[in-house]
Amino acid sequence: MASRLWSVEFDANDHVALARFWAAALGWAYSEDQGYSSVTGGDGTLCRLGFVTTPNEKQSANWMHFDLTSRSIEDQRATVERLVELGARHIDIGQGPDSDHFVLADPEGNEFCVLEPGNNFVDDRGLLGSLTCDGSPAVGYFWSEVLGWPLVWDQDGETAIRSRDGGQFITFGGPRDAPKRAKNRLHIDIAPPKDGDQRAEVFRLVSLGATRIDIGQGNVSWVVMADPDGNEFCVLTPR
């Protein structure tokens, strides 16, 4: 039985400030509990972000970022202006002056894009359109099996998956801007369903090509793994 996408987790220098930025950016609700901040909202399949303060600084471009959507050119520009007022900044990752989308960084330097209207992966359910992962398009097949989401795109060096219930896309492909020097600042948390079994799910994921890894997590309730591209993710207890 497939796991569900539980959250996207951010390593942060200041988890409270970064979570409050994303809560305001997306119009979602902020909450905090025992040194962990979360942002929840929307009606899609990706409706929870988590933030925890870590001692590691950002060392290179992230391999994973959000793409935000626009209804019109005017809406796109208004979104960019609003996000800059909240603390985002424009950055150049080689997109060029004629690019139709804007590349921004949040207050801790995590890259994200505000897409032009009519983009292939625009989601009509809300501002957060997709989670975009740099790397091998083939890893999209892996995540399709992990989550039980069908493949909805497989061409031009890119794959994408999306839940049958709609909601946000997860896309895979495109060049990596920098080598991986440390643990990713963003990662996915998944969880077996309430009647599922965490250990059995870990065995299933290994059979699909994942590996168990040690990042110094110690004795915790979740299992840390890496997908075939080396991106860390966590398998939580059933929920």
Backbone bond lengths (Angstrom), bond angles and torsions (degrees), N, CA, C in turn:
res aa  C-N    CA-C-N  psi(-1)  N-CA   C-N-CA  omega(-1)  CA-C   N-CA-C  phi
1 M - - - 1.466 - - 1.521 109.69 -
2 A 1.317 117.54 132.50 1.458 122.04 -176.33 1.519 111.81 -67.67
3 S 1.318 115.34 149.20 1.461 121.31 172.32 1.517 110.18 -79.43
4 R 1.316 115.66 164.16 1.458 120.72 175.65 1.517 109.39 -103.69
5 L 1.308 115.32 148.35 1.457 120.76 173.41 1.524 107.93 -71.53
6 W 1.324 117.00 114.17 1.458 120.66 -176.13 1.525 112.08 -90.81
7 S 1.347 117.59 -46.89 1.462 119.86 -177.18 1.520 110.41 -165.85
8 V 1.321 114.75 165.67 1.462 122.38 164.73 1.520 106.30 -108.54
9 E 1.332 115.87 126.66 1.457 122.01 -174.64 1.526 111.25 -105.95
10 F 1.338 116.32 138.19 1.459 123.23 178.51 1.528 109.80 -111.19
11 D 1.328 117.27 130.07 1.459 120.84 162.24 1.523 106.97 -79.41
12 A 1.322 117.20 135.29 1.471 119.99 -173.19 1.521 111.13 -136.44
13 N 1.314 115.75 153.41 1.460 121.07 169.38 1.527 110.05 -76.82
14 D 1.321 115.79 -35.66 1.465 122.93 177.44 1.528 106.65 -138.88
15 H 1.325 116.26 96.38 1.467 119.50 -172.30 1.526 112.38 -64.34
16 V 1.329 117.41 -31.40 1.460 119.87 -179.42 1.529 110.30 -68.21
17 A 1.322 116.87 -50.23 1.467 120.71 -177.45 1.522 111.11 -63.86
18 L 1.341 116.85 -42.43 1.461 118.71 -177.98 1.523 111.10 -68.57
19 A 1.323 116.56 -40.17 1.463 119.12 178.05 1.520 111.25 -64.70
20 R 1.314 117.23 -39.55 1.468 119.57 178.89 1.527 111.19 -65.18
21 F 1.332 117.27 -34.98 1.464 119.28 175.30 1.526 110.00 -60.55
22 W 1.345 117.67 -50.81 1.453 119.83 -176.07 1.527 112.33 -69.40
23 A 1.317 117.23 -29.88 1.465 119.49 174.68 1.524 110.11 -63.17
24 A 1.331 116.02 -45.45 1.465 119.88 178.89 1.526 110.88 -69.19
25 A 1.333 117.51 -38.28 1.460 120.97 -178.22 1.517 111.73 -62.66
26 L 1.336 116.54 -41.73 1.463 120.78 -175.53 1.529 113.17 -96.11
27 G 1.335 116.42 -10.96 1.465 119.38 -175.73 1.516 112.14 73.09
28 W 1.351 116.84 30.98 1.453 122.30 -179.22 1.525 110.08 -103.16
29 A 1.320 116.31 174.15 1.464 121.88 -175.94 1.525 110.80 -90.97
30 Y 1.323 115.66 140.26 1.462 122.71 178.73 1.523 109.91 -102.51
31 S 1.326 116.52 140.83 1.467 121.27 172.04 1.517 109.08 -147.20
32 E 1.327 116.17 160.08 1.462 121.07 -177.68 1.513 109.17 -142.44
33 D 1.340 115.86 141.05 1.455 120.62 -180.00 1.521 109.62 -154.82
34 Q 1.321 116.67 115.78 1.463 123.26 173.32 1.530 112.98 52.24
35 G 1.316 115.58 53.47 1.449 120.68 174.81 1.505 115.18 77.79
36 Y 1.322 117.04 14.89 1.465 121.34 -179.58 1.519 107.74 -131.94
37 S 1.316 116.30 130.48 1.463 120.87 178.53 1.520 109.43 -108.84
38 S 1.313 116.60 144.40 1.458 120.90 176.71 1.519 109.83 -134.08
39 V 1.320 114.04 153.59 1.460 122.21 178.86 1.518 106.31 -130.37
40 T 1.321 116.67 124.57 1.462 120.14 -175.59 1.518 110.32 -132.75
41 G 1.338 115.25 148.73 1.457 119.39 177.58 1.502 111.08 162.82
42 G 1.311 115.26 -169.85 1.451 120.56 179.92 1.518 111.71 73.33
43 D 1.322 115.78 172.93 1.458 120.70 179.58 1.521 111.00 -123.82
44 G 1.326 116.42 20.40 1.450 120.52 179.06 1.516 111.96 -94.09
45 T 1.324 116.02 -168.28 1.448 121.42 -179.70 1.521 112.10 -84.18
46 L 1.337 117.63 -18.97 1.450 122.06 174.25 1.523 106.83 -108.03
47 C 1.300 116.06 96.88 1.476 119.55 -173.14 1.528 112.21 -128.73
48 R 1.335 117.35 16.65 1.461 120.22 -179.57 1.530 109.53 -144.74
49 L 1.333 116.32 127.05 1.457 123.41 172.61 1.514 108.18 -117.81
50 G 1.327 116.29 140.82 1.449 120.64 178.66 1.518 111.05 -121.71
51 F 1.336 116.31 149.54 1.465 121.40 -175.50 1.523 109.27 -138.61
52 V 1.333 115.92 130.73 1.463 120.81 177.67 1.523 108.37 -137.93
53 T 1.325 117.11 140.16 1.457 121.29 178.76 1.522 109.45 -76.54
54 T 1.333 115.83 130.49 1.456 121.91 178.86 1.526 109.18 -128.42
55 P 1.338 117.63 157.62 1.474 119.77 -179.20 1.515 113.70 -79.18
56 N 1.332 118.40 -8.34 1.461 121.14 -174.09 1.521 111.22 -86.47
57 E 1.321 116.11 132.35 1.452 121.23 177.40 1.531 110.27 -85.78
58 K 1.316 116.64 154.63 1.464 121.65 174.98 1.526 108.85 -67.66
59 Q 1.340 116.72 127.13 1.456 120.77 -174.24 1.524 113.91 -110.82
60 S 1.316 117.80 -19.16 1.460 119.85 -176.77 1.521 108.46 -159.49
61 A 1.332 115.51 176.24 1.463 119.73 178.88 1.524 110.05 -60.94
62 N 1.318 116.60 139.95 1.464 120.91 178.68 1.522 110.65 -67.66
63 W 1.314 115.98 149.53 1.463 121.60 173.97 1.520 111.77 -88.55
64 M 1.306 117.03 0.29 1.460 121.70 -175.85 1.520 107.94 -142.81
65 H 1.339 117.26 133.67 1.462 119.46 179.53 1.523 109.85 -151.67
66 F 1.320 115.50 164.61 1.461 121.70 177.11 1.524 110.19 -91.59
67 D 1.329 115.34 144.94 1.455 122.45 166.91 1.522 108.05 -111.49
68 L 1.321 116.47 123.54 1.455 122.27 177.71 1.523 109.23 -98.55
69 T 1.309 115.92 151.37 1.461 121.04 -172.09 1.529 112.05 -102.44
70 S 1.320 114.95 166.91 1.468 122.06 177.81 1.521 109.60 -139.62
71 R 1.318 115.88 144.62 1.470 120.88 177.13 1.519 111.64 -89.41
72 S 1.338 117.22 -23.46 1.462 122.47 -178.54 1.523 107.99 -159.60
73 I 1.330 116.68 169.82 1.459 120.63 176.46 1.522 110.36 -60.76
74 E 1.333 115.70 -41.07 1.468 119.64 179.38 1.525 110.78 -63.88
75 D 1.325 116.10 -40.70 1.464 120.47 178.26 1.528 110.59 -64.90
76 Q 1.318 117.36 -40.99 1.460 121.63 178.42 1.529 110.83 -59.03
77 R 1.335 115.95 -47.92 1.459 119.69 -178.69 1.527 111.54 -66.08
78 A 1.325 116.42 -38.71 1.468 119.97 178.57 1.530 110.68 -65.36
79 T 1.336 116.96 -38.54 1.459 120.74 177.87 1.521 110.66 -63.52
80 V 1.321 116.66 -44.92 1.460 120.60 179.45 1.528 110.44 -61.44
81 E 1.316 117.39 -46.20 1.466 120.76 179.76 1.524 111.12 -60.56
82 R 1.329 116.30 -41.86 1.468 120.23 -179.61 1.521 111.04 -64.88
83 L 1.321 117.42 -42.00 1.463 120.98 -178.83 1.522 111.49 -67.87
84 V 1.324 117.18 -37.08 1.463 120.02 176.69 1.527 110.03 -64.76
85 E 1.301 117.08 -39.08 1.470 120.50 176.72 1.522 111.26 -63.26
86 L 1.330 116.73 -30.82 1.469 120.80 179.55 1.522 112.86 -78.54
87 G 1.335 117.63 -13.94 1.464 120.36 178.81 1.507 115.61 128.06
88 A 1.331 118.64 -0.56 1.459 121.00 175.06 1.524 109.73 -75.88
89 R 1.333 115.79 167.22 1.465 120.59 177.45 1.521 109.49 -143.29
90 H 1.319 115.78 153.22 1.460 121.49 175.41 1.529 109.43 -73.05
91 I 1.323 116.99 140.72 1.460 121.10 175.83 1.528 109.28 -135.83
92 D 1.318 115.35 158.12 1.459 122.37 179.47 1.523 107.98 -113.09
93 I 1.324 116.89 114.93 1.454 121.57 175.34 1.526 110.04 -114.40
94 G 1.328 115.50 20.66 1.444 121.34 179.95 1.512 114.38 94.44
95 Q 1.340 116.96 16.28 1.466 119.95 -176.85 1.523 112.82 -71.96
96 G 1.330 118.21 -20.35 1.455 121.12 176.30 1.519 112.85 84.37
97 P 1.317 117.74 156.66 1.461 122.16 -175.35 1.524 113.86 -70.41
98 D 1.336 117.58 -19.34 1.465 120.80 -178.13 1.525 112.96 -94.88
99 S 1.303 116.88 8.09 1.465 119.88 -178.95 1.525 110.60 -64.38
100 D 1.330 116.11 142.05 1.463 120.74 178.41 1.519 112.84 -83.60
101 H 1.329 117.35 -14.06 1.453 119.73 179.83 1.527 110.72 -112.58
102 F 1.310 116.03 158.28 1.456 121.99 179.23 1.524 108.81 -102.60
103 V 1.326 115.86 136.47 1.453 121.53 175.81 1.523 108.16 -106.56
104 L 1.326 115.18 123.47 1.461 121.91 -178.87 1.522 109.44 -124.72
105 A 1.320 115.52 167.55 1.458 122.07 171.43 1.513 108.22 -128.04
106 D 1.338 116.00 141.38 1.465 119.63 176.91 1.531 108.95 -74.47
107 P 1.331 119.36 178.87 1.468 120.24 -174.60 1.528 115.19 -59.54
108 E 1.333 118.23 -16.38 1.462 120.39 177.33 1.524 112.27 -107.96
109 G 1.332 117.21 13.44 1.444 121.00 173.67 1.506 116.10 88.52
110 N 1.338 118.30 6.59 1.458 120.76 177.66 1.523 110.06 -74.70
111 E 1.322 116.05 121.90 1.449 121.68 -175.13 1.529 111.58 -71.05
112 F 1.324 116.81 146.54 1.458 122.43 169.33 1.522 108.68 -156.16
113 C 1.324 115.94 164.64 1.465 120.57 -175.93 1.522 110.82 -123.02
114 V 1.324 115.43 148.74 1.460 122.34 168.84 1.522 106.05 -111.40
115 L 1.331 116.07 108.77 1.457 121.31 -171.60 1.521 112.23 -78.77
116 E 1.306 113.92 157.58 1.459 121.40 174.32 1.527 109.90 -72.77
117 P 1.323 119.01 154.33 1.470 120.75 176.02 1.530 110.53 -63.83
118 G 1.321 116.07 144.89 1.454 120.46 179.27 1.508 114.15 84.56
119 N 1.330 118.59 8.00 1.454 121.30 176.34 1.525 110.29 -62.08
120 N 1.339 116.96 148.95 1.470 121.06 -177.25 1.520 113.25 -53.52
121 F 1.328 116.89 -33.59 1.448 119.77 -172.66 1.526 112.68 -108.64
122 V 1.309 117.68 24.97 1.457 119.73 175.87 1.524 109.14 -65.86
123 D 1.309 115.74 134.32 1.453 121.53 178.69 1.517 108.65 -105.75
124 D 1.316 117.06 129.50 1.460 120.47 -177.30 1.521 113.06 -83.93
125 R 1.332 117.75 8.58 1.458 119.57 -178.37 1.522 113.59 -96.62
126 G 1.303 118.84 -12.17 1.450 118.16 -178.61 1.508 112.80 168.24
127 L 1.316 116.28 -177.67 1.452 122.88 -174.35 1.525 111.95 -65.63
128 L 1.324 117.77 -40.18 1.460 121.24 -178.84 1.520 109.23 -79.50
129 G 1.334 116.20 107.47 1.451 120.58 -173.07 1.508 114.27 -91.95
130 S 1.342 117.59 -41.88 1.452 119.15 -176.39 1.517 111.21 -157.93
131 L 1.314 113.95 156.90 1.452 123.45 167.00 1.523 105.36 -102.99
132 T 1.326 117.11 117.31 1.457 122.54 -172.17 1.518 109.21 -109.27
133 C 1.340 116.44 126.85 1.458 122.71 -174.79 1.526 109.49 -117.02
134 D 1.325 116.99 123.30 1.453 121.66 174.88 1.522 109.59 -73.95
135 G 1.331 116.17 149.37 1.448 119.52 175.37 1.506 113.64 129.39
136 S 1.307 115.96 -148.16 1.453 122.24 -172.74 1.522 112.12 -75.72
137 P 1.332 118.21 125.94 1.467 119.20 175.15 1.526 112.44 -60.29
138 A 1.351 117.12 -28.02 1.465 121.00 -177.91 1.519 112.32 -63.54
139 V 1.333 117.56 -24.28 1.462 118.93 -179.31 1.529 111.22 -68.75
140 G 1.332 116.96 -16.56 1.457 119.76 173.32 1.513 112.40 -60.57
141 Y 1.338 116.96 -34.20 1.466 120.20 176.86 1.523 110.72 -66.09
142 F 1.323 115.98 -38.94 1.462 120.60 176.66 1.523 110.80 -58.97
143 W 1.328 117.12 -51.44 1.458 120.60 -176.89 1.528 112.09 -70.15
144 S 1.311 117.44 -26.75 1.462 120.20 173.68 1.523 110.19 -61.34
145 E 1.344 116.23 -42.27 1.462 120.37 178.26 1.521 111.27 -71.31
146 V 1.325 117.51 -39.22 1.467 121.13 -178.86 1.520 111.15 -59.56
147 L 1.330 116.45 -48.20 1.461 121.47 -173.38 1.525 113.79 -95.57
148 G 1.330 116.51 -11.78 1.458 119.05 -175.03 1.512 112.51 70.82
149 W 1.337 116.33 26.61 1.464 121.52 178.30 1.528 108.72 -97.30
150 P 1.313 118.92 134.13 1.461 120.07 179.65 1.526 112.11 -70.61
151 L 1.315 114.71 151.43 1.452 121.80 173.30 1.525 108.13 -74.61
152 V 1.326 116.84 125.42 1.465 120.24 -178.03 1.528 111.91 -113.58
153 W 1.333 117.15 -3.03 1.464 120.71 178.86 1.517 108.25 -155.70
154 D 1.324 117.01 134.72 1.455 121.29 177.61 1.522 108.80 -156.87
155 Q 1.304 116.48 77.52 1.453 121.96 177.49 1.520 110.07 -166.21
156 D 1.328 115.30 165.72 1.473 121.87 178.35 1.528 112.04 56.91
157 G 1.328 116.85 34.68 1.455 120.29 177.34 1.513 114.02 71.33
158 E 1.305 117.39 26.18 1.467 121.05 -178.18 1.518 109.99 -145.52
159 T 1.319 115.92 142.16 1.460 121.75 171.43 1.520 108.76 -122.55
160 A 1.322 116.34 157.41 1.458 121.49 176.99 1.514 109.27 -147.48
161 I 1.316 115.52 145.17 1.459 121.79 175.32 1.518 108.94 -124.91
162 R 1.338 114.96 155.45 1.459 120.51 178.91 1.514 108.89 -154.33
163 S 1.305 116.37 139.09 1.458 120.85 178.41 1.529 110.41 -59.57
164 R 1.329 115.47 149.47 1.465 119.77 174.68 1.531 111.45 -64.40
165 D 1.322 116.51 -18.99 1.465 121.06 177.60 1.521 112.34 -83.15
166 G 1.329 117.52 1.04 1.458 120.98 -176.83 1.514 111.17 87.64
167 G 1.312 116.00 -153.36 1.460 119.87 -179.17 1.511 112.02 87.61
168 Q 1.323 115.56 -159.84 1.454 121.24 -172.45 1.535 111.90 -71.88
169 F 1.326 114.41 152.77 1.454 122.32 171.44 1.523 109.55 -87.85
170 I 1.318 116.53 157.81 1.462 122.68 160.68 1.518 105.85 -120.55
171 T 1.325 116.40 124.22 1.458 120.83 -177.22 1.526 109.76 -115.13
172 F 1.339 115.05 154.15 1.456 121.73 -176.68 1.520 108.77 -138.32
173 G 1.335 116.03 136.43 1.457 120.22 177.36 1.506 111.63 134.54
174 G 1.309 116.09 175.84 1.457 120.47 -179.63 1.504 111.16 91.90
175 P 1.319 117.00 155.93 1.472 120.78 -177.62 1.516 111.65 -71.53
176 R 1.312 115.57 147.80 1.463 120.73 172.32 1.519 109.02 -84.11
177 D 1.324 115.49 134.25 1.460 119.75 -177.02 1.521 112.65 -76.56
178 A 1.338 117.32 -19.95 1.461 120.11 -176.82 1.521 108.78 -155.12
179 P 1.341 116.98 151.57 1.461 119.19 176.62 1.523 110.88 -67.97
180 K 1.303 115.49 159.03 1.464 121.14 179.74 1.527 108.70 -81.69
181 R 1.315 116.21 116.79 1.463 120.72 -178.20 1.525 112.43 -108.28
182 A 1.308 116.79 -15.10 1.458 120.36 -177.13 1.523 107.97 -158.15
183 K 1.306 116.03 178.62 1.457 121.24 176.57 1.521 109.63 -55.87
184 N 1.328 116.40 140.53 1.464 120.80 177.49 1.523 110.72 -57.76
185 R 1.322 116.78 142.69 1.466 120.84 177.12 1.522 111.80 -75.06
186 L 1.329 116.99 -22.85 1.468 121.93 175.00 1.522 107.89 -119.99
187 H 1.326 115.89 141.13 1.458 119.79 173.45 1.516 109.77 -149.77
188 I 1.324 114.94 163.15 1.457 122.32 -179.50 1.517 109.85 -94.51
189 D 1.321 116.95 138.46 1.466 123.52 167.03 1.519 108.35 -107.38
190 I 1.337 116.72 131.08 1.457 121.43 175.53 1.519 108.76 -120.95
191 A 1.320 116.72 162.18 1.457 120.63 -179.66 1.521 109.97 -146.43
192 P 1.327 117.30 135.91 1.460 119.29 171.71 1.526 109.53 -64.07
193 P 1.325 117.61 158.05 1.469 119.60 176.41 1.528 111.12 -64.17
194 K 1.319 116.26 167.29 1.467 121.38 -174.92 1.524 112.75 -55.63
195 D 1.315 117.35 -33.85 1.461 120.59 179.49 1.523 112.21 -93.28
196 G 1.354 117.04 12.32 1.452 121.35 -178.50 1.515 112.42 -90.41
197 D 1.330 115.01 -174.80 1.457 122.04 -176.81 1.529 108.57 -134.73
198 Q 1.319 116.54 120.09 1.459 120.80 -176.53 1.535 112.03 -61.17
199 R 1.323 117.04 -44.90 1.465 120.24 -177.86 1.521 111.04 -63.60
200 A 1.320 116.81 -43.62 1.466 119.98 178.77 1.524 110.71 -63.26
201 E 1.327 116.31 -37.11 1.461 119.39 179.32 1.524 110.98 -66.38
202 V 1.326 117.52 -39.72 1.460 120.46 177.42 1.523 110.49 -61.09
203 F 1.325 117.72 -43.36 1.466 120.65 176.79 1.532 110.96 -60.30
204 R 1.338 116.46 -41.53 1.469 119.75 179.18 1.517 110.75 -62.86
205 L 1.323 117.25 -42.06 1.458 121.07 -178.68 1.523 111.57 -66.19
206 V 1.324 116.90 -37.89 1.467 119.95 175.81 1.522 110.16 -61.93
207 S 1.330 116.78 -40.19 1.470 120.00 179.24 1.527 111.65 -65.19
208 L 1.345 117.10 -24.14 1.464 121.62 178.91 1.526 112.74 -85.53
209 G 1.338 117.05 -11.97 1.459 119.58 178.09 1.517 114.92 123.16
210 A 1.327 118.46 1.36 1.463 121.36 177.77 1.530 109.83 -79.85
211 T 1.320 116.52 162.68 1.459 122.17 175.28 1.519 109.60 -131.07
212 R 1.324 116.07 146.50 1.465 120.78 172.11 1.517 108.40 -79.00
213 I 1.319 117.07 138.47 1.462 120.78 -178.66 1.527 109.82 -134.28
214 D 1.339 114.81 159.40 1.462 122.49 178.09 1.520 107.84 -116.04
215 I 1.326 116.39 114.68 1.475 121.05 176.81 1.530 109.78 -112.59
216 G 1.346 115.27 21.03 1.451 120.34 -178.65 1.510 113.34 85.22
217 Q 1.340 116.76 22.59 1.465 119.99 -175.10 1.527 113.57 -71.90
218 G 1.342 117.76 -20.09 1.457 120.06 178.83 1.520 111.99 71.15
219 N 1.310 115.76 -152.02 1.467 122.41 -177.37 1.524 109.70 -88.52
220 V 1.316 115.99 94.94 1.466 121.34 -177.07 1.523 108.98 -127.58
221 S 1.323 115.88 167.49 1.457 120.25 -176.71 1.519 112.75 -81.81
222 W 1.322 117.58 -14.68 1.456 120.54 -178.66 1.537 109.89 -102.18
223 V 1.318 115.00 162.65 1.466 121.71 178.73 1.521 108.52 -112.31
224 V 1.330 115.85 127.81 1.457 121.00 -179.52 1.529 109.01 -93.47
225 M 1.329 115.96 129.75 1.455 121.73 -177.56 1.525 109.54 -135.60
226 A 1.324 115.87 171.88 1.474 121.55 173.91 1.511 108.49 -129.98
227 D 1.329 116.75 140.67 1.461 120.40 176.75 1.537 109.46 -79.06
228 P 1.326 119.49 176.86 1.463 120.17 -176.78 1.520 114.89 -60.83
229 D 1.323 118.76 -17.26 1.462 121.69 175.41 1.526 112.77 -90.37
230 G 1.335 117.38 -3.09 1.457 121.02 -178.89 1.508 114.70 90.36
231 N 1.334 118.01 8.47 1.462 121.02 177.68 1.525 110.10 -79.07
232 E 1.327 116.18 126.44 1.453 120.13 179.68 1.532 111.28 -69.20
233 F 1.318 116.31 146.12 1.452 121.27 169.29 1.514 108.07 -151.37
234 C 1.317 116.91 164.23 1.457 121.26 -176.99 1.522 110.43 -121.09
235 V 1.329 114.88 141.70 1.458 121.84 174.54 1.520 107.39 -105.69
236 L 1.301 116.62 111.39 1.447 122.30 -177.97 1.524 110.85 -82.77
237 T 1.310 116.16 174.48 1.455 120.92 172.51 1.525 109.94 -70.04
238 P 1.329 118.69 158.87 1.468 120.00 -178.20 1.524 111.99 -55.91
239 R 1.317 115.64 142.20 1.468 121.68 179.43 1.514 109.82 -164.92
